[in-house]
């Protein structure tokens, strides 16, 4: 065995206090709009050309 695992439990009151202090963050992948990463994929070659 590599290390000792400590298991601890919270009462509902402790859990409420913890959630007030550290509110859960929304999932960032769901907030991001789809298609935004590759919206300019067809203009990629045009950006690399030098003007001159």
C-alpha positions as CSV (number, residue, x, y, z in Angstrom):
1,X,0.0,0.0,0.0
2,X,1.4,3.4,-1.0
3,X,-0.4,5.7,1.3
4,X,-3.2,5.9,3.8
5,X,-6.6,7.0,2.4
6,X,-8.6,9.1,4.8
7,X,-12.4,9.2,4.3
8,X,-14.4,12.0,5.8
9,X,-18.1,12.9,5.6
10,X,-19.9,16.2,5.9
11,X,-23.2,16.9,7.6
12,X,-25.8,18.7,5.4
13,X,-25.1,21.9,7.4
14,X,-21.4,21.7,6.8
15,X,-22.0,21.0,3.1
16,X,-24.3,24.1,2.9
17,X,-21.6,26.2,4.5
18,X,-18.9,24.8,2.2
19,X,-21.1,25.6,-0.9
20,X,-21.7,29.1,0.3
21,X,-17.9,29.7,0.7
22,X,-17.0,27.9,-2.5
23,X,-19.9,28.0,-4.9
24,X,-19.7,25.5,-7.8
25,X,-18.3,26.9,-11.1
26,X,-20.3,26.4,-14.3
27,X,-18.9,23.9,-16.8
28,X,-16.8,26.0,-19.2
29,X,-17.2,23.6,-22.1
30,X,-21.0,24.1,-22.0
31,X,-20.7,27.9,-21.9
32,X,-18.4,28.0,-25.0
33,X,-20.3,28.5,-28.3
34,X,-19.9,25.6,-30.8
35,X,-18.1,26.4,-34.0
36,X,-16.3,29.3,-32.7
37,X,-12.9,27.6,-32.7
38,X,-13.0,26.8,-36.4
39,X,-15.2,29.7,-37.6
40,X,-12.3,31.1,-39.8
41,X,-10.9,27.8,-41.1
42,X,-11.5,28.7,-44.7
43,X,-9.5,32.0,-44.5
44,X,-6.5,30.4,-42.9
45,X,-4.4,30.3,-46.1
46,X,-5.3,33.9,-46.8
47,X,-3.9,35.1,-43.5
48,X,-0.5,33.5,-44.2
49,X,0.1,35.2,-47.6
50,X,2.3,38.3,-47.5
51,X,1.1,41.6,-49.0
52,X,3.8,42.8,-51.2
